[in-house]
Amino acid sequence: MPSRLAIVTFHDPPVPPGATPWVDGTGPSPDVAVVPPDPGWPASFDLVAQRVRRALGWRALVVEHVGSTAVPGLPAKPIIDVDLVVADPADEAAYVPALEAAGFVLRVREPWWFEHRLLRGGSPVSHVHVFGPDSPEVVRHRLFRDWLRGNPDERDRYAAAKLQAAAAASAAGEHMMQYNARKQRVLREIYARAFAAMGLVEG
C-alpha cells in the first residue's frame, strides 16, 4: 500500500533523454472528442475485465474500472479505462504475451513512472493501464472516481472542463496529451478538495 504522502503527491517525471514512452513508433491519439455519457459503459468494462481475467488468471491482482466512463452521467472519450495491478509491471513476459493473445496491443512503456504500461484493446475500445501493488496512481484513480460519483457538483465541474478542453484542443489541432494538459488545473483542484474531505491532507 502506498503511503498517504505518495497518494496526495502528483508525480510528473520528465521523459528521460533519448527515451520515448511510445512503443513501435506509435504516438498520442489526435482524437480528443468527448461524447455524452453512455449507460452501456459499465457493461463494456465488464467485457474488458473478463478478457483480462481470462488471459491472466490470478496474475491479475486488481482489475478496476476508472476514468470518466466509470462515473455515471459524466461525458467522456469513448474509451474504457482500466487499472490492472500485477506483481511486477517490469516483468512484461509474465503478462503482455497473454494479453496480446487476448487481443490487446502494448502501446506505452514508462518505466520511469511507476513502471506504467498501457495496452489498447478493441470492441469495446479500452486502455488497460498496468501498475504494481505499490503504485499510488491506482489508489488516486479510485478515490477520484468515487469522489465524482458521490458529488454531482464536482462531476459537473469536471464535465465542463473536459468539454471546454476538448473543444479548444480540437480547434487547435492538438492531440490527447495536450487535451489532458488543458483540463489539468481543474482536475487537480477537484483532487485537492477530495483529499481534504477524506482527511488525507489538511483542509
N, C-alpha and C positions, 0 to 999 in steps of 0.2 A: 504494500500500500504506500503510495507516495505521501510525503509529508504535507502538512497544511500549507507551509510556505511554498512548496513546489506547485500545489494546486492553484494558488492565487497569483503566481508569478507567470507572466506571459514570456515564453521562450521563443525568440525570433533570431536564431543564429543565422549569419550570412552563409551563402553557399561558398564552400572553400574554393580558393583559386584553382582554376583548371577543372573543377568538378561541375557536374550538372545533375539535377535530380531526375531528368527525363531519360527513360530507357529507350534505346534504339532510335534516337532521333525524334521522338515524339515531343510534344510541347503542350502548353496550356490551350484549352479549347477556346475558339473565338465566339462560341455560342454563350451569350450571357442572358438569354431570355428567361424571365421569371413568369411563371404561369399561375393561374388561380389554384387554390387548394383542391386536391383530389381525394375524396374519401376512400379511394382504392389504394392509396399509397401503403397503408399498413399491410394489406394483403400482398402487395408487391414485395414488401420487406420479408414477409413470411416465406415467399418463394425463394428469395435470395438466401435467406438464413438456412432453409432446408438444403439447398445446394452446397452451401459452405459446410454444414454439419455432416452431410453425407460424404463429402470429399475428405474431411479431416477427422471425423470421429471425435475422440476425446482430446485430440490436439487443439481443438477449438475451445479454449478455456472460457471465452466470453464472445457472444455474437449479439450485438446491441444495435437497435435502430436509433440513429442520431441524426442531427441536422434538421433542416426545416421540414422535410417530408415526414418527420416524426412528430410534428406539432399540429394537431387538428386546427384548421382554419387559417393556417399560415401559407401565403404564397411562396413558391419555391421554384428553383430549377427542377425539372422533372427527372431527377437522378436520386436514387435511393442510396443514402449514405449509411454505411455500416462500419461500426468499430469491431474489429476482430482482434482478440488478445490471444497470442500464442506464447509458449515458454520463452522463445528466443527468436525475435524477428530477423536477426542477422543470419540465422541458420535457414536460408531460403530453401535448401534441399528438403527440409522437413515439412514444408507446406506448399511452396509455389508449384511444383510439378502436379500435385494433387488438385490444386485449384485450377491450373491450366487445363487439366484433363476434364474439369467440370465446366469449362467454357470461359474462364476468367483470363485476363491478359495483364501481365505486370507492366505498369506504366511509369511508376515513380519509385525511386530508391533514394532515401535520405538518411544515411547512417549518422549524420551529424545532428539529426533532430529526433532523438529517442528511437533511432533505428526504424523510422517510419517507412513502410512500403504501401503502395496503393495499387490495387488491381481493379481493372474495369470489367464489368460484366454487361451482358445484353439480355433483353427480353425477360424481365424489365432492365432498363439501363441502371447500373449500380456502380458505386465506388466503394470498394472494400478497403478500409484503412487498417493496416496491421500495426499493432503496438505490442509491447511487452507488459508483463504484470505490474511493473513499477512506473509506468508512464502516467504522468498527471493529466495528459490530454484526454484519456478515456474518462477519468472522473469529471474533468471540466466539461466535456461534451454532454455527459449525462445530467450534470447539475444545470447547465444552460437549457437543455431540452425540458427538464421538469419545471424550471422556473417559468419558461414561456407557457407551458401547459397550464400552470396554476395562476398566471397573471395575465389576463386578456389585454390589459392596457400596455404591458410590456411587449406582448406579442404584436399588437397593432403598431407600436412604435418601431419595432424591428421590421415589420412588413413595409412600412412607409420608407424606411431607409433602404431596404432591398429594392423596392420598385424604383426609387429615385436613382440608386446606384446603377441599376440595370439600364435605365433609360439613358443616363449620361454616358455609360460605357459603350452602349450600342451606337449612340450618336457620334462618339469619338473614335469608333472602330477599334475599341480595346478588347483585350481577352479576359479570361476568367480571373487571373490573378489581379488584374487592375480593377475589375469589378469588386473583388473581395477587399481591396485596399480602400475603395470609396466608402464602404459601409463599416470599416473597422472602428471608427471613433464611436459610433452609436452602439455597436456590438460590445465594446469594452465598457462603455458607460452602463449598459444593462448588466454586464457581468459584475461590475463594482457594486451595484445595488443588491444583486443576488448574493454575493459573497458576504456583504454586511448583514443581510437579513438572516443568513444561515449561520452567522456567528464565526465565519472564517476570518473576517477582518473586523476591526472596529468601525462602527458606523459613523 
